[in-house]
Amino acid sequence: MRHLTSDDILGLEKIFRLNLINSLPGYKPANLIGTATAGGATNLAIFSSVLHLGSAPAVLGIVTRPTTVPRHTYQNLKDTGCFTINHVPASHVAQAHYTSADFPAEESEFEACGFTAAWRDGFAAPYVAESPISIGLRLKEELPIHNGTVLLVGTVEHIYLPENLLLPDGTLDLPAAQATCISGLDTYYQAQPVGAFAYARPGQGPQPKPEAK
């Protein structure tokens, strides 16, 4: 078994290190973050750092890279207080990955990467029309992390999804949505369920969901 210490990791070639450390958490959700300037110019960026932080109220977070260079998503979000999280369907992974290119601020990734900006219910950030599941959030707090990254916490104000993707127990049918996930920096996958279990209680052992029996 190979053993890498913190010193070993720092000594790795840069791209190798990036790929390794980004792969350590396993599969991560693939999402497109939609924002706009105060003047309405749109921006779109692929993120794999969306976090569930609470359900009542509904709270999600995203982690942004250090702001030592201009970060258009971060600046737009700070200026308007709004952002959208949009699931990436398998049919659009190439276009979604292309949003990671360093486009100039005046060029919209929506147009450059083949996505359609959808403005809904007067919200100040655009949704991705091609996404099967979209969420509108308002920035609640900003938490700096010691390595220069920033956790941006948003409260969920809007959810848009087809009725058939919402299962009776509130679970989302992500395989039916063709939702994708990311391993490392550049490889995309589709996940398939391997089990569904009822709420765990001591002394009962793992119990399958009734509909999964």
C-alpha positions in Angstrom: 0.0 0.0 0.0 1.4 3.4 -1.0 1.7 6.0 1.8 1.9 9.7 1.1 2.7 12.2 3.9 1.9 15.9 3.8 5.5 16.6 2.7 5.2 14.0 -0.1 2.0 15.6 -1.3 3.7 19.1 -1.4 6.5 17.6 -3.4 4.3 16.1 -6.2 4.2 17.6 -9.6 1.5 20.3 -9.7 -1.0 18.8 -12.1 -0.6 15.3 -10.6 -1.2 16.8 -7.1 -4.3 18.7 -8.3 -5.8 15.6 -9.8 -5.0 13.4 -6.8 -6.3 15.7 -4.1 -9.4 16.6 -6.1 -10.1 12.9 -6.5 -9.8 12.1 -2.8 -13.4 13.0 -1.8 -14.8 10.6 -4.4 -17.7 11.5 -6.7 -18.9 15.1 -6.3 -22.0 16.7 -7.8 -21.7 18.5 -11.1 -23.5 21.9 -11.0 -23.5 25.0 -13.0 -23.6 28.2 -11.0 -25.4 31.1 -12.7 -24.9 34.7 -11.7 -25.2 38.1 -13.3 -23.7 41.6 -12.8 -25.8 44.3 -11.4 -26.4 45.4 -15.0 -27.6 42.0 -16.0 -24.6 40.6 -17.9 -24.6 36.8 -17.3 -22.0 34.4 -16.1 -21.9 30.6 -15.8 -19.3 28.3 -14.1 -19.0 24.6 -13.3 -18.7 23.8 -9.6 -18.2 20.5 -7.8 -18.3 22.0 -4.3 -22.0 22.3 -3.6 -22.8 21.4 0.0 -26.1 20.6 1.9 -26.0 22.6 5.1 -29.6 22.4 6.4 -33.2 21.6 5.5 -35.3 23.9 7.8 -34.5 26.5 6.5 -33.2 25.1 3.3 -29.5 26.1 3.1 -26.8 25.1 0.6 -23.3 26.3 0.2 -20.6 26.5 -2.5 -16.9 26.9 -2.0 -15.0 29.4 -4.3 -11.3 29.4 -5.1 -9.1 32.2 -3.5 -9.9 35.7 -4.7 -6.3 36.5 -5.4 -7.3 36.9 -9.0 -10.7 38.1 -10.4 -13.5 35.6 -9.7 -16.5 36.6 -11.8 -19.0 34.3 -10.0 -17.9 35.5 -6.6 -18.0 39.2 -7.6 -21.4 38.9 -9.2 -22.8 37.0 -6.2 -21.5 39.7 -3.9 -22.9 42.5 -6.0 -26.4 41.1 -6.4 -26.7 38.6 -3.5 -28.2 36.0 -5.8 -27.0 32.8 -7.5 -28.5 29.7 -9.1 -27.4 26.1 -8.8 -28.2 24.0 -11.9 -27.7 20.2 -12.3 -25.7 19.2 -15.3 -27.4 16.6 -17.5 -25.3 13.9 -19.2 -26.1 15.4 -22.6 -24.3 18.6 -21.7 -21.2 17.6 -19.8 -18.8 18.9 -22.6 -20.4 22.3 -22.7 -20.5 22.4 -18.9 -16.8 21.6 -18.6 -16.0 24.3 -21.1 -17.4 27.0 -18.7 -14.2 26.4 -16.7 -12.2 28.2 -19.4 -10.9 31.7 -18.4 -13.4 33.7 -20.4 -13.1 37.5 -20.1 -15.7 39.2 -17.9 -17.5 40.7 -20.9 -18.1 37.4 -22.5 -21.0 35.3 -21.3 -20.3 31.6 -20.8 -24.0 31.0 -21.5 -23.5 32.0 -25.1 -19.9 30.8 -25.5 -20.7 27.3 -24.2 -24.1 26.7 -25.7 -26.5 27.3 -22.8 -29.7 29.3 -22.5 -30.1 31.8 -19.7 -33.6 31.6 -18.2 -34.9 34.5 -16.1 -37.7 33.4 -13.7 -39.9 35.2 -11.2 -37.9 38.4 -11.1 -34.9 36.6 -9.6 -31.6 38.5 -10.1 -29.6 35.5 -11.3 -30.1 33.4 -14.4 -31.1 29.7 -14.4 -29.9 27.2 -17.0 -32.8 26.3 -19.3 -31.2 23.0 -20.2 -30.8 21.9 -16.6 -33.4 19.4 -15.3 -33.2 20.7 -11.7 -32.5 24.4 -10.8 -32.3 26.2 -7.5 -32.4 29.9 -6.8 -30.5 31.1 -3.7 -29.8 34.3 -1.8 -26.5 34.8 -0.1 -26.7 34.6 3.6 -23.1 34.6 4.8 -19.6 34.3 3.7 -17.1 32.2 5.6 -13.4 32.5 4.8 -11.3 29.4 5.0 -7.6 29.3 6.1 -6.3 28.4 2.6 -7.9 31.4 1.0 -11.1 29.7 -0.3 -14.5 31.0 0.7 -17.6 29.1 1.7 -20.7 31.1 0.4 -23.9 30.1 2.2 -27.2 30.7 0.5 -30.8 30.2 1.5 -33.0 28.4 -1.0 -35.8 30.6 -2.4 -36.8 28.7 -5.5 -36.7 25.1 -6.8 -37.7 24.2 -10.4 -38.0 20.6 -11.5 -40.3 18.3 -13.5 -43.0 16.6 -11.5 -41.8 13.1 -12.5 -38.4 13.7 -10.8 -40.0 14.2 -7.4 -40.6 10.8 -5.7 -43.3 10.3 -3.1 -40.9 10.5 -0.1 -39.3 13.7 -1.4 -36.3 12.1 -2.9 -35.2 13.2 -6.3 -34.9 10.7 -9.1 -31.4 11.7 -10.2 -30.9 8.9 -12.7 -34.1 9.9 -14.5 -32.7 13.4 -14.5 -29.5 12.2 -16.2 -27.7 14.1 -13.4 -23.9 13.8 -13.5 -21.1 13.9 -11.0 -17.4 14.7 -11.2 -14.3 12.8 -10.1 -11.1 14.9 -9.9 -11.1 18.0 -12.2 -12.3 16.7 -15.5 -14.0 13.3 -15.6 -17.8 13.1 -15.5 -20.0 10.1 -14.4 -23.6 9.1 -14.0 -24.4 7.3 -10.7 -26.9 4.4 -10.3 -28.5 3.4 -7.1 -27.2 0.4 -5.2 -29.6 0.4 -2.3 -32.3 2.4 -0.6 -32.8 2.2 3.2 -35.4 3.3 5.8 -34.4 5.7 8.6 -31.9 3.9 10.7 -32.8 3.0 14.3 -30.6 1.2 16.9 -31.5 -2.5 17.3 -33.3 -2.9 14.0 -30.4 -3.3 11.6 -30.5 -1.8 8.2 -34.0 -1.9 6.8 -34.8 -1.4 3.1 -37.3 1.3 2.2 -40.8 -0.3 1.8 -40.9 0.5 -1.9 -37.4 -0.9 -2.4 -38.3 -4.4 -1.0 
